Each structure stands twice: as C-alpha cells, then as structure tokens.
Amino acid sequence: MFTAMLWLAFLTACETDSYEKGEGRYSLLQADFAELHVDGQKRGSSFTTDDGATLQLAPPFTAKWIETADTTYRTIVYYSEGADKSQQWSTGPNNIFVTPEAIGMVATLHPIAYWRFKELPEDPIGLESAWLSKNGKYLNLGLLVKTGRIGDEELPHNIGLAQDTVYVRSDGRHTVRWRLLHSQNGIPQYYTNRRYISIMMPTNVPDTILLSIPTEQGPLHRTFIPNK
C-alpha cells in the first residue's frame, strides 16, 4: 500500500480527489472509497471497495500519480457499469467489469509515535465528516482545508498523525489517543476545499480510538469503536 510515514504533503487543487455531493460532475456515477490494484505496467486493473467487492476495470486506468508498479493505492473511484467484457483485458467469466470515469488518490496516514516528530503543528483545519470503513481497515476523515496561491505557486499543506498515549486495561482491551497534526505552511486562506484522508488501522487494532483535531474553535475530540 502506498502510504505516508511522518508527514504527508498534499495540494488542494489535485485532479478529482474529492468525493462530490449533489449535482456535481460525477454525481450520477457510482462512487466508492477503494483500494486500487496496480499491475506491472502501472495501470489500475481492478479495485476492492470498503464493502469488500472486487471489480475489474475495463479499460485499465492510467494516471500520472501512479508511479509504482505492482502495488495498491487508496482511492476514490467513480465508475459506471456495463463495460465491454469481450476485450483483451477480460480474464474470466465470473469477473464483474466496470468502466472507470475518474479515480483520485486519497492521502493515507499511519499513526506515528509523537516523539518521532520534530514539530507538532496544530494549525486549524475543518472536519466535515469522519467514519470507520466497513472492512475495518480505515478511519476516514473529510477535511475542510483553507487554501490559496502565492503567485502561480500551489503550496502543499502538511498533515501528520501523532500517537500520544496507549491505555491498556487489565482485561487486555486498549485505548489509543491520536492527534491530527496540520501545518498551514504559510498558505493564504482565501477559500475552502474538501479533501479526504484515510488513516490505516495498525496491525493490533485498538478497542477505542480517541482522536483530536485542531479547529478554529479549539481541539475537537471524537471517539471511535472499531469493528474487529
């Protein structure tokens, strides 16, 4: 899986990396958060949704941001049904084929011990939504990011996830405290963009997650109970 470690830098004007609502360009298509499977030719050949369905892409999907072959990317996939199964990419009669209309990469974070960060910035950021994926692998955040340009340059925001504390009870159940880190990086705050980030669950999935997010109103605290 293609992921970030300490810091993740992301631009707010990326191609099709927001999950549109209402009557947007992709609002009439099926859209799913998914893991995109990339083949040896750096093509997205299939994807697995958070509901557990695996769908084949016809034709295979290509994009500049797919830089690594034989890997998996966290994505939002916009697609339509009714792809032509007779083409050369068909691999079997039981596959379900769909046509990719647009696919955007979703930034993915791992919780990292707070002491590994040289700085722990907490510039305000908006939270629109937060939910655990049905497959239990991700905690998804819909963020509202203030952004703007300095001249012709699009500067990146820096996002990180610090793990502050782990509490272990006598019955073995454990709770973790995570803190979302955000550096505005000197970017003007002219307008707001919606962007999504997925936090990948650690191997030892906690029983309770206490997440803190810096907002203009102060720290926002949310509690999540993962399904194991």
C-alpha positions, 0 to 999 in steps of 0.5 A, a space after each residue: 500500500 502506498 502510504 505516508 510515514 511522518 508527514 504527508 504533503 498534499 495540494 488542494 487543487 489535485 485532479 478529482 480527489 474529492 468525493 462530490 455531493 449533489 449535482 456535481 460532475 460525477 454525481 450520477 456515477 457510482 462512487 466508492 472509497 477503494 483500494 486500487 490494484 496496480 499491475 506491472 505496467 502501472 495501470 489500475 486493473 481492478 479495485 476492492 471497495 470498503 464493502 469488500 467487492 472486487 471489480 475489474 476495470 475495463 479499460 485499465 486506468 492510467 494516471 500520472 500519480 501512479 508511479 509504482 508498479 505492482 502495488 495498491 493505492 487508496 482511492 476514490 473511484 467513480 465508475 459506471 457499469 456495463 463495460 465491454 467484457 469481450 476485450 483483451 483485458 477480460 480474464 474470466 467469466 465470473 469477473 464483474 467489469 466496470 468502466 472507470 470515469 475518474 479515480 483520485 488518490 486519497 492521502 493515507 496516514 499511519 499513526 506515528 509515535 509523537 516523539 518521532 516528530 520534530 514539530 507538532 503543528 496544530 494549525 486549524 483545519 475543518 472536519 466535515 465528516 469522519 467514519 470507520 470503513 466497513 472492512 475495518 481497515 480505515 478511519 476516514 476523515 473529510 477535511 475542510 482545508 483553507 487554501 490559496 496561491 502565492 503567485 502561480 505557486 500551489 503550496 502543499 499543506 502538511 498533515 501528520 498523525 501523532 500517537 500520544 498515549 496507549 491505555 491498556 486495561 487489565 482485561 487486555 482491551 486498549 485505548 489509543 489517543 491520536 492527534 491530527 497534526 496540520 501545518 498551514 505552511 504559510 498558505 493564504 486562506 482565501 477559500 475552502 476545499 474538501 479533501 479526504 484522508 484515510 488513516 490505516 488501522 495498525 496491525 493490533 487494532 485498538 478497542 477505542 480510538 480517541 482522536 483530536 483535531 485542531 479547529 478554529 474553535 479549539 481541539 475537537 475530540 471524537 471517539 471511535 469503536 472499531 469493528 474487529 
